[in-house]
Amino acid sequence: MGFADASITDITREADTAQGTLYIYFKGKEQVFSELVEEMGHLTREVIAQAVAGADTRLEAERQGLKAFLEFVRERPELYTIVEEARFVDPVAYKSYFANFAQAYQTGLEEAQSTGEISAGDSEVRAWALMGIAKALGERYAIMDQATDIEHVVNVAFDLIENGLRA
């Protein structure tokens, strides 16, 4: 069920709460949806942060983070549904979801550049490019095709990230 089909009654029934209680905390289903998008972003970033916490290098963090993201999406395909629906239902929440990811990503890349771990470059563009890779791979190999080995996808993508296309 998507946003348009969901009613306050559906939401409160699923949450096992009274409609009046919902209105104490939220103005309506639009606010519930916006907060859900924000929470999904927070949860996803938390899962990735935990996965990369033990990484010795930025490149290893990239590998571990991509794998954690793809596994997270495969386990929770509703992530894509919610975030993609936000593009139309709540464009501000949609932009915020990705902007928050990008900002954290950019900070990590800048830190790795400052220590010489990775080459110098535009960390904002790099953050969005790496997020785009993860998003596209998530759609293809975590949503559309759950049979492909995630480790294989991560290895191929990481080779591209680490070595590029140059022969």
N, C-alpha and C positions, 0 to 999 in steps of 0.2 A: 504494500500500500504506500503510495506516495503522499506528498504534502497536500495536493489538491483533494485527494480522496479521504484524507484523515479528518475526522471531526473531533471536537473537544470531547465528546462522549467516547470516541474510540481511544483517544489519548488517555483519558482518566481511567477507562476500563483497563487498558494495558498497564497503567501505572498503579492500579489498584488503589485509587484515591478518589475522593469526591470532587465534583466539578467546582464547588465553592472553594475547596482547598487549592486547586490549581490557580484560581483567580487571585488568591492571596499572594502568590509568588510571580505570576505571569499575567500580562495584559491580554494575551490570547495565543492562539496556536502559532502565530508568526514569531512571537518572542520565544516560545518553546523551541521552535525550529532553529532560530538564530543561536540560541544557547547550546543546542545540540551540535551544531556545526562547530562552534567554538570548543566544546568539550571533545569532539572527535579529533580536532587539531591538537589539543593538549594531550590527549591520550596517545595519539600517534607519535608526537614528539617525545613523550615520556618513554615509550617502548623503544624508540630508536636511540635515545640518550642512554638508556640502560644497556643496550646492545653494544654501543661503541665505547662505553666507559672504560673498558679494559684494553682498548686498542693502543698499541705502542706508537703507531704513526698515523698521520692523517690519511694516508692511502689505505691502511688497514681499517681505519674508521669508515672510509667510504665503502669498502667491501662489506663490513659487518652491518653498517647502516642500511645498505641496499637489501641485503638478505633479510634483515629484520623487518623492513618495510614490506617486502613482497610476502613474507610469511604472515605478517599482520593482516594484509589485505586479503590474502587467501582465506584466512580464518574469519574475516569480517568483511565480506563483500559489500555489505550495506554502507561501508565507508564511501565507496565510489558513488553509490546511489545518492547518499545524503549530500556529499560535496558537489556533485554535478548538478543536482536539483537546486542547490543554493545559487548557482549561476543565474537562474531565472527567478527563483522565489525571493532570494535575499542577496543581491549582488554585492552589497557591502560586506556581509559575512563571508561570501565567497572570496572576495579580494583579500580580506583580512586573514582568512585561513592560509592562503599562499604567501602573503606578505610576512606573516609571523614565521613561517617556515624559512622563507628566503633570508630574513634578517638573521636568524640564528645560524643558518648555513653560511652566510656571508662572514659572520664574525669568526666562525671556525676556520674558514679558508684564509682569512686575513691573518689569523694567528699562525697558521701553518706557513704562510708566505714570509712572515716576519722572522721565523726561525730558520728559513731556508729549506723547510721540508718539502715544499712544492714550489714550482716556478712562479714568478711574479705574473700577475695578470689582473684583469677586471673581475674582482671577486663577486660583484653583483651579477654580472652576466654568467659567470661560472656557476653560481648558486642556482640561478633559474634554469640553466642548461642541465645541470645534474638532477634537479627536481623534475625536469621534463622527461629525462631518461627514466627515472624511477616511476613516474606517473604512467608513461606509455607501457613500460614493461609490466606494471601492475595490471593495467587493463588487459593486456594480451595474455600474460602468463599466470595471473592470479584470478582473473575474472572469467575471461573467455575460454581459457584452457587450463584446467587445474591438474592435468595429467603430466605436463612437462616438469622435469626435475628443476626445482628452484636453484639448486646449487649450480647446475649447468648454466642457467640463465645468468646468475651472478658472475660466474667465471668469465663468460663471454663479454658481458657488459663491463666488468672490471678491467679486462684486457683492453677494451676500447678506452676506458677512462684513464688507465695508466699509460698506455702506449699510443693511443690515437690510431689513425688510419695509415700513417706513413709506413712505407715498405722498409 
